[in-house]
Amino acid sequence: MEEHKTYTIKQYPLEQGGLEIEYIEEFFGEFDRKKTAGEIQARLKGREHVIQIVEAQLPSDESLIVPVSFKVGHEIFADEKDQKLRDLVARLRGAVDFEGRHILYSWIGGTRSDWRGQGHFRALTEQQEAWAHEHGFKEVVVKTKNKFYGMRGTLTHLNFDVIKYERNELDNRDSKVYLSKRIGPEVLQTHQSKRNLVQAV
Ligand SMILES: CC(C)(COP(=O)(O)OP(=O)(O)OC[C@H]1O[C@@H](n2cnc3c(N)ncnc32)[C@H](O)[C@@H]1OP(=O)(O)O)[C@@H](O)C(=O)NCCC(=O)NCCS
């Protein structure tokens, strides 16, 4: 993280947020299946969610501000109706306690390659945690794969604990890794980034 730097994080409402995420995902070569705005909006509609994007100056033209890093999270319930989320919750059973607790699933996120290693994802993660705490969430859960070494390393730096490992028998690199972080006031005290949150209008 760059000391003294202030990260500008924009928080989006559902409709506009879906479009913005569809746009920024186009810059990610490593995502095999990019999400459409419709898919994002359908997933988030009717449940608590948070869509946040860091904006930064383009180095070649500092008058231009571009989206560089994003994170989308949403609530998950023990009794999910949505097929994909029902499957996710079933896999989390035993690793996450849903009883009387709000659980946030940090669904998608990343930083565009030219802006990596500058603290954007730490800033976003800390902002999402602050949002989660403010909205009564007790735990943030995230899923990745064994082979996403950068993401695994980053989540380790950000103090996420591995809560489950699901081996893929065909190729261990495709094994799923579930991580989580319990949210409380003490977590906010560990935050390092200086952030300016703006609401998209
Ligand atoms: C992983 C990723 C989100 C990191 O974003 P970033 O903006 O570069 O991260 P930051 O600069 O905020 O780094 C946050 C922390 O993680 C560490 N970190 C960053 N990249 C890392 C890497 N590749 N390996 C190990 N640690 C890493 C940083 O040192 C930093 O730690 P510190 O704050 O304690 O010094 C980004 O590289 C990315 O989008 N990668 C592709 C995503 C992907 O593969 N997704 C697959 C689906 S999960």
The ligand as a Tripos MOL2 file, in Angstrom:
@<TRIPOS>MOLECULE
LIG
   48    50     1     0     0
SMALL
NO_CHARGES

@<TRIPOS>ATOM
      1 C1         -5.1930  -10.4040   -6.4780 C.3       1 LIG1
      2 C2         -5.4670   -8.9560   -6.8220 C.3       1 LIG1
      3 C3         -6.9410   -8.6610   -6.5820 C.3       1 LIG1
      4 C4         -4.6160   -8.0260   -5.9410 C.3       1 LIG1
      5 O1         -4.9760   -6.6720   -6.2060 O.3       1 LIG1
      6 P1         -3.9850   -5.4600   -5.9100 P.3       1 LIG1
      7 O2         -4.7460   -4.1920   -6.0730 O.co2     1 LIG1
      8 O3         -2.7470   -5.6340   -6.6890 O.co2     1 LIG1
      9 O4         -3.6840   -5.7300   -4.3570 O.3       1 LIG1
     10 P2         -3.0610   -4.7040   -3.3230 P.3       1 LIG1
     11 O5         -1.9860   -3.9170   -4.0020 O.co2     1 LIG1
     12 O6         -4.1480   -3.9630   -2.6520 O.co2     1 LIG1
     13 O7         -2.3890   -5.6910   -2.2810 O.3       1 LIG1
     14 C5         -3.0250   -6.0660   -1.0560 C.3       1 LIG1
     15 C6         -2.0570   -6.9280   -0.2730 C.3       1 LIG1
     16 O8         -1.8470   -8.1900   -0.9300 O.3       1 LIG1
     17 C7         -0.4750   -8.3610   -1.2770 C.3       1 LIG1
     18 N1         -0.4190   -8.9110   -2.6220 N.ar      1 LIG1
     19 C8         -0.8440   -8.3280   -3.7630 C.ar      1 LIG1
     20 N2         -0.6630   -9.1420   -4.8230 N.ar      1 LIG1
     21 C9         -0.0880  -10.2650   -4.3160 C.ar      1 LIG1
     22 C10         0.3730  -11.4640   -4.9170 C.ar      1 LIG1
     23 N3          0.2850  -11.6620   -6.2350 N.pl3     1 LIG1
     24 N4          0.9070  -12.4140   -4.1040 N.ar      1 LIG1
     25 C11         1.0180  -12.2140   -2.7550 C.ar      1 LIG1
     26 N5          0.5860  -11.0870   -2.1370 N.ar      1 LIG1
     27 C12         0.0590  -10.1230   -2.9050 C.ar      1 LIG1
     28 C13         0.1380   -6.9770   -1.2300 C.3       1 LIG1
     29 O9          1.5090   -7.0150   -0.8930 O.3       1 LIG1
     30 C14        -0.6820   -6.3020   -0.1730 C.3       1 LIG1
     31 O10        -0.2160   -6.6330    1.1230 O.3       1 LIG1
     32 P3          0.1240   -5.4830    2.1880 P.3       1 LIG1
     33 O11        -0.9520   -4.4350    2.0510 O.co2     1 LIG1
     34 O12         0.0850   -6.2130    3.4720 O.co2     1 LIG1
     35 O13         1.4560   -4.9680    1.7770 O.co2     1 LIG1
     36 C15        -5.1080   -8.6590   -8.3220 C.3       1 LIG1
     37 O14        -3.7790   -9.0760   -8.5440 O.3       1 LIG1
     38 C16        -6.0180   -9.3640   -9.2830 C.2       1 LIG1
     39 O15        -7.0710   -8.8410   -9.6390 O.2       1 LIG1
     40 N6         -5.6250  -10.5560   -9.7370 N.am      1 LIG1
     41 C17        -6.4430  -11.3270  -10.6200 C.3       1 LIG1
     42 C18        -7.6450  -11.8320   -9.8890 C.3       1 LIG1
     43 C19        -7.8810  -13.2920  -10.1150 C.2       1 LIG1
     44 O16        -7.0330  -14.0150  -10.5280 O.2       1 LIG1
     45 N7         -9.0730  -13.7000   -9.8450 N.am      1 LIG1
     46 C20        -9.3970  -15.0540  -10.0510 C.3       1 LIG1
     47 C21       -10.7040  -15.3750   -9.4500 C.3       1 LIG1
     48 S1        -10.6500  -15.4030   -7.6620 S.3       1 LIG1
@<TRIPOS>BOND
     1     1     2 1
     2     2     3 1
     3     2     4 1
     4     2    36 1
     5     4     5 1
     6     5     6 1
     7     6     7 2
     8     6     8 1
     9     6     9 1
    10     9    10 1
    11    10    11 2
    12    10    12 1
    13    10    13 1
    14    13    14 1
    15    14    15 1
    16    15    16 1
    17    15    30 1
    18    16    17 1
    19    17    18 1
    20    17    28 1
    21    18    19 ar
    22    18    27 ar
    23    19    20 ar
    24    20    21 ar
    25    21    22 ar
    26    21    27 ar
    27    22    23 1
    28    22    24 ar
    29    24    25 ar
    30    25    26 ar
    31    26    27 ar
    32    28    29 1
    33    28    30 1
    34    30    31 1
    35    31    32 1
    36    32    33 2
    37    32    34 1
    38    32    35 1
    39    36    37 1
    40    36    38 1
    41    38    39 2
    42    38    40 1
    43    40    41 1
    44    41    42 1
    45    42    43 1
    46    43    44 2
    47    43    45 1
    48    45    46 1
    49    46    47 1
    50    47    48 1
@<TRIPOS>SUBSTRUCTURE
     1 LIG1         1 GROUP 0 **** ****
